[in-house]
Amino acid sequence: MFPENTLASFEAAMRDGAEGIESDVHVSADDVVIMFHDPSLNRTTNGKGLIRDQNWYGEEGMEHLHTVKEPKQSIPTFAETVTLLMKPENQHVKFNVDVKVQNNPDRLFSLMNTIVSAQPDWQTNLAPRLLIGLWHPSFIPYCRKHLPYCRRSYIGGDLEVARKYFWDNVDAFSIWFAALTTADGEKFRKECKAAGKQLMVWTVNDPQCMVEAVRWDVDAILTDVTKTWLDLRSALSVDYDKIASQHGRLFLWTSLWYYPPVQSFFRQKMKARLESFAGPFQEVDPSAPLVSARV
């Protein structure tokens, strides 16, 4: 398995048969959009410090860094990833862009638009395959401004936040698996189905959870183990009853993550963290003027 969020990992997922890939974006000090999960380099590379404080280019630039995990890989840029997606053999693959809340949305989405709109036939061959995933409602107006041709999704595990701040402003919902196991999760699944909203679930690596997500009839499963999911999906298509019977639902009572009080605590912590970076959650006013600071 290749290191996370690298071109090699994207290519491996495509070779395994994935219909879509997902990765996260951050912006360097010299305005290069890179594919990276964490806001800092420390955990997965031989570099140190926050990405937003580092240059991409130059002798000390991030272009020279590599992953700690073997086989060592360089950090991919958004432009390189788009180029990979535009190869003829990959033009069926969708790209789910997870927009981390540490970003300045005005700056990020403007840079992304420049890269996307520079591709040949991007309106028909690229834009329809892009899904911009948002954690905080303040990012919605800037996404509309710079990437109006892209579909948007809410990413998170708070179904009330999804309903109150995102329902009328996104096409899809990318929801933490545990949040959909509750009674309110079942209600939300039905609401999405009735409204024609796409429902995705993350991050599902256990076959038992994969089968449960299939029972829910979600539109997409986000996983780190592409081949495991695709092999299981193929087996289910051949004999659903047999395979499903081998994966019971007892696991829903074996982890604290599936209990509402624990989930409530997690949601409060997550919302507080998001607001610490991007401010209080507020309903989107499409007519409000956009204000942005470079960070």
PAVEXVEX-324560 format. One line per 5 residues: their letters; for each residue x, y, z of C-alpha. Coordinates in Angstrom, 3 decimals. Each point is the difference from the previous one (the first is absolute). Example, Ala and Ser with C-alpha at 12.3 -4.5 7.8 and 13.67 -1.06 7.14 Angstrom:
2
as) 12.300/-4.500/7.800 | 1.370/3.440/-0.660 .
***
This chain:
295
mfpen) 0.000/0.000/0.000 | 1.309/3.424/-0.931 | 0.191/2.998/2.360 | -3.242/1.955/0.356 | -0.827/2.952/-2.241 .
tlasf) 2.662/-0.698/-2.619 | -0.201/-0.415/-3.761 | 1.050/-3.628/0.430 | -2.912/-0.654/2.372 | -2.436/1.687/-2.408 .
eaamr) 1.292/-2.065/-2.920 | -0.164/-3.203/2.041 | -3.637/0.674/0.917 | -0.841/0.587/-3.650 | 1.756/-3.220/-1.034 .
dgaeg) -2.015/-1.851/2.638 | -3.137/1.277/-1.692 | -1.037/2.958/2.172 | -2.518/2.264/-1.702 | 1.130/2.954/2.103 .
iesdv) 2.852/1.266/2.135 | -0.030/2.313/3.005 | 2.708/2.267/1.362 | 0.502/3.188/1.985 | 1.338/3.401/-0.998 .
hvsad) 2.201/2.643/1.611 | 1.788/3.052/-1.424 | 3.700/0.819/0.307 | 1.356/3.468/0.801 | 0.775/0.497/-3.710 .
dvvim) -3.514/-0.922/-1.163 | 0.405/-3.645/-1.012 | -2.959/-2.264/0.781 | 1.234/-3.349/1.279 | -1.700/-3.262/0.812 .
fhdps) 0.559/-0.623/3.703 | -2.125/-1.041/2.955 | 1.574/1.765/2.973 | 0.613/3.750/0.292 | 3.613/-0.798/0.947 .
lnrtt) 2.708/-2.111/-1.621 | 1.153/-1.716/3.193 | -1.965/-3.258/0.073 | 0.546/-1.428/-3.464 | 3.046/1.682/-1.553 .
ngkgl) 3.633/0.828/0.706 | -0.977/3.672/0.286 | -1.143/2.078/2.959 | -2.433/2.851/0.530 | -3.319/1.259/-1.304 .
irdqn) -0.582/-0.275/-3.738 | -1.338/3.542/-0.214 | 3.358/1.307/1.300 | 2.113/-1.973/-2.499 | 0.882/0.771/-3.614 .
wygee) -0.468/-2.689/-2.601 | 2.774/1.197/-2.273 | 3.628/0.704/0.868 | 2.943/-1.761/1.568 | -1.887/-0.542/3.266 .
gmehl) -3.371/-0.429/-1.702 | -2.520/-2.766/0.627 | 0.498/-1.255/-3.566 | 3.108/-1.784/1.317 | -1.685/-1.772/2.929 .
htvke) -1.036/-3.632/0.062 | -2.149/-2.260/2.138 | 1.370/-1.819/3.023 | -1.895/-3.137/-0.944 | 1.526/-2.270/-2.620 .
pkqsi) 0.084/0.020/-2.947 | 0.892/3.662/0.398 | -2.121/2.343/-2.100 | -0.007/3.725/-0.678 | -2.921/2.239/0.960 .
ptfae) -2.364/0.417/-2.948 | -1.427/3.339/-1.043 | -3.609/0.564/-0.983 | 1.211/0.773/-3.532 | 1.815/-3.355/-0.233 .
tvtll) -3.064/-1.825/1.250 | -2.205/1.722/-2.558 | 2.479/-0.965/-2.725 | -0.261/-3.621/1.158 | -3.792/0.175/-0.151 .
mkpen) 0.116/1.431/-3.508 | 1.871/-2.986/-1.433 | -2.290/-1.818/-2.447 | -0.027/-3.188/2.078 | -1.079/1.923/3.132 .
qhvkf) -2.750/2.232/-1.349 | -2.691/-2.133/1.614 | 1.411/0.611/3.506 | -1.682/2.531/2.287 | 1.980/2.195/2.394 .
nvdvk) -1.306/0.866/3.461 | 1.995/2.972/1.341 | -0.067/0.225/3.800 | 0.475/3.689/0.852 | 1.633/0.293/3.396 .
vqnnp) -1.316/2.815/2.161 | 3.468/1.487/0.604 | -0.087/1.397/-3.552 | -1.004/3.483/-1.115 | -2.895/-0.924/-2.311 .
drlfs) 0.206/3.071/-2.249 | 3.681/-0.575/-0.693 | -0.237/-3.801/-0.298 | -2.974/-0.147/-2.342 | 1.411/2.740/-2.229 .
lmnti) 3.223/-1.991/-0.412 | -1.926/-3.204/-0.667 | -2.119/1.705/-2.651 | 3.134/1.185/-1.817 | 1.307/-3.566/-0.150 .
vsaqp) -3.299/-1.616/-0.988 | -0.884/2.543/-2.697 | 3.447/-0.384/-1.624 | -0.766/-3.604/-1.001 | -1.194/-0.793/-3.533 .
dwqtn) -3.767/-0.530/-0.176 | -0.171/0.391/3.776 | -3.683/0.967/-0.058 | -0.998/-3.428/-1.294 | 2.947/-2.282/0.861 .
laprl) 0.946/1.188/3.490 | -2.478/2.297/1.762 | -2.844/-2.578/0.153 | 2.346/-2.406/1.809 | 0.989/2.394/2.780 .
liglw) -1.765/0.010/3.360 | 1.087/2.662/2.490 | -0.397/-1.183/3.589 | -0.632/2.691/2.630 | 0.090/-0.235/3.799 .
hpsfi) -0.989/3.587/0.852 | -2.907/2.030/-1.472 | 2.138/3.128/-0.407 | 1.776/-1.763/-2.894 | -3.190/-0.337/-2.064 .
pycrk) -0.168/3.545/-1.477 | 3.649/-0.094/-1.097 | -0.476/-3.380/-1.626 | -2.985/1.392/-1.875 | 2.032/3.032/-1.057 .
hlpyc) 3.096/-1.730/-1.358 | -1.196/-3.537/-0.788 | -3.648/0.427/-1.014 | 0.284/-2.934/-2.403 | 0.927/-2.469/2.770 .
rrsyi) -2.369/-2.058/2.090 | 0.293/0.541/3.757 | -0.350/-2.311/2.970 | -0.127/0.304/3.766 | 2.645/-2.010/1.834 .
ggdle) -0.510/-0.803/3.660 | -1.823/-2.015/2.590 | -2.572/2.481/1.292 | -3.349/-0.613/-1.656 | -1.602/3.107/1.500 .
varky) 2.803/2.143/-1.418 | -0.519/-1.733/-3.329 | -3.696/0.822/0.021 | 0.198/3.561/1.354 | 3.012/1.438/-1.812 .
fwdnv) 0.571/-2.141/-3.094 | -3.226/-1.622/-1.188 | -0.926/2.629/-2.612 | 3.599/0.721/-1.014 | 1.483/-3.385/-0.866 .
dafsi) -0.724/-2.892/-2.324 | 1.366/-2.737/2.221 | 0.835/-0.968/3.568 | 3.178/-1.815/1.033 | -0.797/-1.295/3.474 .
wfaal) 2.019/-1.731/2.711 | -1.161/-3.624/0.066 | -0.850/-0.077/3.710 | -2.367/2.981/-0.333 | -2.210/-2.000/-2.361 .
ttadg) -0.406/-2.966/2.374 | -2.446/1.791/2.329 | -3.750/0.548/-0.334 | 0.690/3.537/-1.208 | 2.497/-1.457/-2.440 .
ekfrk) -2.732/-2.195/-1.457 | -2.270/3.044/-0.257 | 2.735/1.986/-1.754 | 0.583/-2.798/-2.488 | -3.700/0.051/-0.879 .
eckaa) 0.025/3.805/-0.312 | 2.907/-0.130/-2.443 | -1.708/-2.658/-2.073 | -3.250/1.974/-0.151 | 1.790/3.225/-0.968 .
gkqlm) 2.278/-1.615/-2.575 | 3.112/0.920/1.973 | 2.997/-2.260/-0.489 | 1.163/-1.709/3.203 | 3.590/-1.129/0.536 .
vwtvn) 1.457/-1.598/3.114 | 3.547/0.060/1.421 | 2.426/-1.510/0.875 | -1.174/-3.584/-0.420 | 2.814/-2.571/0.156 .
dpqcm) -1.673/-2.903/1.840 | -2.010/-2.447/-2.197 | -2.768/-0.110/2.633 | -0.409/3.760/-0.265 | 0.160/-0.193/-3.788 .
veavr) -2.886/-2.465/-0.086 | -1.967/2.184/2.413 | 0.529/3.003/-2.282 | -1.271/-2.098/-2.905 | -3.121/-0.793/2.041 .
wdvda) -0.486/3.756/0.370 | 0.165/0.380/-3.786 | 2.546/2.831/0.135 | 1.324/1.415/-3.251 | 3.702/-0.338/0.753 .
iltdv) 2.297/-1.569/2.564 | 3.269/1.772/0.788 | 2.693/-2.455/1.026 | 3.753/-0.365/0.357 | -0.167/-3.623/-1.190 .
tktwl) -1.353/0.316/-3.515 | 0.578/-3.591/-1.067 | -1.677/-1.415/3.122 | -3.135/2.019/-0.725 | -0.060/-0.729/-3.739 .
dlrsa) 0.465/-3.753/0.574 | -2.782/0.036/2.601 | -2.274/1.988/-2.299 | 0.564/-2.529/-2.776 | -0.834/-2.869/2.346 .
lsvdy) -3.184/1.750/1.146 | -1.093/0.481/-3.593 | 0.293/-3.756/-0.586 | -1.747/-1.218/3.175 | -1.139/2.842/2.232 .
dkias) -1.921/-2.109/2.514 | 2.873/-2.405/0.608 | 2.677/2.662/0.426 | -2.193/2.330/2.049 | -0.913/-2.836/2.376 .
qhgrl) 3.703/-0.449/0.756 | 0.240/3.564/1.298 | -2.334/0.545/2.924 | -0.932/3.214/1.784 | 1.286/-0.918/3.458 .
flwts) 2.983/2.332/-0.501 | -2.363/2.967/0.425 | -0.130/-0.810/3.721 | 3.705/-0.661/0.483 | 1.434/3.509/-0.353 .
lwyyp) -0.714/3.157/1.992 | 0.082/1.990/-3.263 | -3.441/-1.380/-0.839 | -1.655/1.333/3.174 | -1.778/3.405/-0.201 .
pvqsf) 1.569/1.562/3.159 | 3.508/-0.672/-1.312 | -0.928/1.339/-3.400 | -1.477/3.126/1.557 | 3.259/0.694/1.833 .
frqkm) 1.976/-0.586/-3.209 | -2.251/2.375/-1.989 | 0.419/2.777/2.566 | 3.776/-0.386/-0.025 | 0.139/-0.033/-3.782 .
karle) -2.214/3.062/-0.383 | 2.073/1.922/2.555 | 3.166/-0.901/-1.899 | -1.447/1.083/-3.344 | -1.220/3.285/1.471 .
sfagp) 3.428/0.665/1.507 | 1.376/0.182/-3.548 | -2.858/1.436/-2.046 | -2.267/1.792/2.477 | -3.544/-0.718/1.243 .
fqevd) -2.358/-2.013/-2.165 | -2.518/2.285/-1.698 | -2.622/-0.605/-2.627 | 1.142/1.048/-3.452 | -1.371/3.273/-1.362 .
psapl) 0.557/-0.050/-3.800 | -0.407/3.790/-0.192 | 2.611/0.803/2.673 | 3.280/1.569/-1.218 | 3.031/-2.246/0.116 .
vsarv) 2.846/0.992/2.321 | 3.311/-1.804/-0.013 | 3.373/0.298/1.684 | 3.168/-1.612/-1.310 | 1.155/-2.705/2.421 .
***
